[in-house]
Amino acid sequence: MPSLLSNRLTKWALGPVAALVDQRISRHTAGLRGEITELRRKQHGVSMLLDRTGRGQHRMPTPEQIDTLVREVRAVTDAGERARRNVTVAYRNVVALEALGVGRMAGGTSNVCGKLATVPLLARPQGEEHGAPGGLDVLEIGTLHGLFAAALMRMLHRTGIEATLTIVDPLAGSQLQPGTSDYEEPTGTPVREDVVRANLALGGGRPGTGARIRQGFSEDPKVRAEVSDRKYGVIVVDGDHSFEGVRADLEWVELIAAPGGVVVLDDYGDGRWPGVKEALDKHLAGGDSRLTMVGRVATSAFLRAR
Ligand SMILES: C[S@@+](CC[C@H](N)C(=O)[O-])C[C@H]1O[C@@H](n2cnc3c(N)ncnc32)[C@H](O)[C@@H]1O
C-alpha cells in the first residue's frame, strides 16, 4: 500500500518534468527528420550529377580509390605531389566535360582519370615544327564521342602544351568492337563526327587549328598513309580491342611514334579485354620494339618510344 501511494505521488510530482522531456524529444526528433530530409535532398542533387545514369559508369570514387590512383601515377611519373593535383584536376575535368558535353568518356573513373593525370606528366613538347613553341602532336586511335580527347587537350594545355590532335575512328554511328555484339550505348548519343566536333570545341589545344578527324579503321592502308605524315609525341591506342587489332595498332605505332613519345594502351589488364594485354606482352617479348614499358596506372599501360 505505501509503495502504491509513493508511485502515484512520484508520477504526480514528475508529471510536468516528463511532459517537458516528451516535448523536447519530439522537437529533437522533428529536427533530426528535417536534417535527414535536407541531407537526402542534397545527396540526390550530387547523385544526379555523378551517378551512372546516361553514361554507364558513375563518377563517385572512394578516397581509397583516389589514393591508389595517386600512388600509381607517382610510381610511373616520379611526379611527387603533382600526382594528386593532376588526379584531382583530371577528375574535375571528367565531371565538367561529361556534364556539358555530348555523350560520355569510356571507362571507369580511375581508368579515365589515370590517363588524363599521367599523360601530361610524361609528355615532352616536340618544339616549333609541331605547331607552336611547346607544340605536341597527339593521335587518338578510337575516340567514341571525342570527350576524352577534349579532356586530354585541356590537361595538356594546363601544363603549357598547345597540342594538335589527330583522331582515327570509323565513327560509324555506334561503337564497333570485333567479337562483341551490338553495344547498347548508355548515353543514347550516336558515334558521329558532328558529335566529336561538338565535344572538341570544349577542349584545349592550339587555337585556330581544328583537330584532324580521319574517319576509318586504323588498319586501313589509306588511313595510315594519310595519318603517317608526322611523328606523334602522344599516341592513345583505344580502338579495336581484339588481340589482332591491338597487335596491328602497335606495329603502326612503332613507325609513327616520335622519339621520346608516350604511348598509352587503354584497357591493359582489364579482364573484359584479354586480347589487349596479350597483344602488348607478345609485342614487347619480340625484343625489337622501340617501345619500353614505363608502367601501369589503373588499367592503362604507359610506354616510351626510343
Ligand atoms: C573504347 S572506345 C574509345 C573511347 C575513347 N578513347 C574514350 O576514352 O572515351 C573505342 C572506339 O574505337 C572505335 N574502333 C573500333 N575499331 C576501330 C579501328 N579498327 N580503328 C579505329 N577505331 C576503332 C570504336 O568504334 C569506338 O568508337
The ligand as a Gaussian input file, in Angstrom:
#p B3LYP/6-31G(d) Opt

LIG

0 1
 C       36.505000       2.293000     -76.220000
 S       36.005000       3.361000     -77.487000
 C       37.096000       4.712000     -77.371000
 C       36.875000       5.525000     -76.165000
 C       37.593000       6.839000     -76.083000
 N       39.005000       6.734000     -76.367000
 C       37.389000       7.369000     -74.671000
 O       38.344000       7.288000     -73.874000
 O       36.294000       7.841000     -74.359000
 C       36.573000       2.525000     -78.889000
 C       36.326000       3.294000     -80.189000
 O       37.170000       2.716000     -81.196000
 C       36.413000       2.529000     -82.370000
 N       37.079000       1.483000     -83.172000
 C       36.815000       0.163000     -83.272000
 N       37.634000      -0.423000     -84.143000
 C       38.480000       0.536000     -84.580000
 C       39.562000       0.543000     -85.518000
 N       39.957000      -0.571000     -86.137000
 N       40.191000       1.721000     -85.756000
 C       39.828000       2.853000     -85.118000
 N       38.802000       2.897000     -84.235000
 C       38.140000       1.755000     -83.975000
 C       35.037000       2.164000     -81.849000
 O       34.040000       2.297000     -82.818000
 C       34.909000       3.173000     -80.702000
 O       34.445000       4.409000     -81.162000

